[in-house]
Amino acid sequence: LPLLVTSGTLTPYDTFMANQSNIIIGTPGRLASFLLSPRGISAVRVSELDSLILDEADRLLVSPDHRRDVERIMRHLPKQRRTHLFSATMTDAVEEIVGLGLRNPVRIVVNLKDKRTGEAPVERRTPTG
């Protein structure tokens, strides 16, 4: 069961333990508070976490506070993990985070329509490292 960590989550650690959650969802600040607090460190076995998913990565990294929290979370998680960055635009900030904490990154670009030729969707996978 997923656990949504929000300001309204009264007992996130108890809920996490009771539900045996395997997915934690929240903003970078809430996740950092949840994972990096003494209670979070004892409740969540980060060595067993294998994925980090960041939606709207370009927007998350523009804010210094969000960027700091994302970097703290990434340092806390195991090096051997999958990190998925989703963004409608690839900004310099997204490129920087790729360089900070990702090994063997692959960029997947999906074009809804090739504007030059009007052809159907095209997907490209290219190593970025």
Secondary structure as UniProt FT lines:
FT   STRAND          2..5
FT   TURN            7..8
FT   HELIX           12..19
FT   STRAND          23..26
FT   HELIX           28..36
FT   HELIX           38..43
FT   HELIX           46..48
FT   STRAND          51..54
FT   TURN            55..56
FT   HELIX           57..60
FT   TURN            61..62
FT   HELIX           64..76
FT   STRAND          82..85
FT   HELIX           92..101
FT   STRAND          106..111
FT   TURN            115..117
FT   STRAND          122..127
//
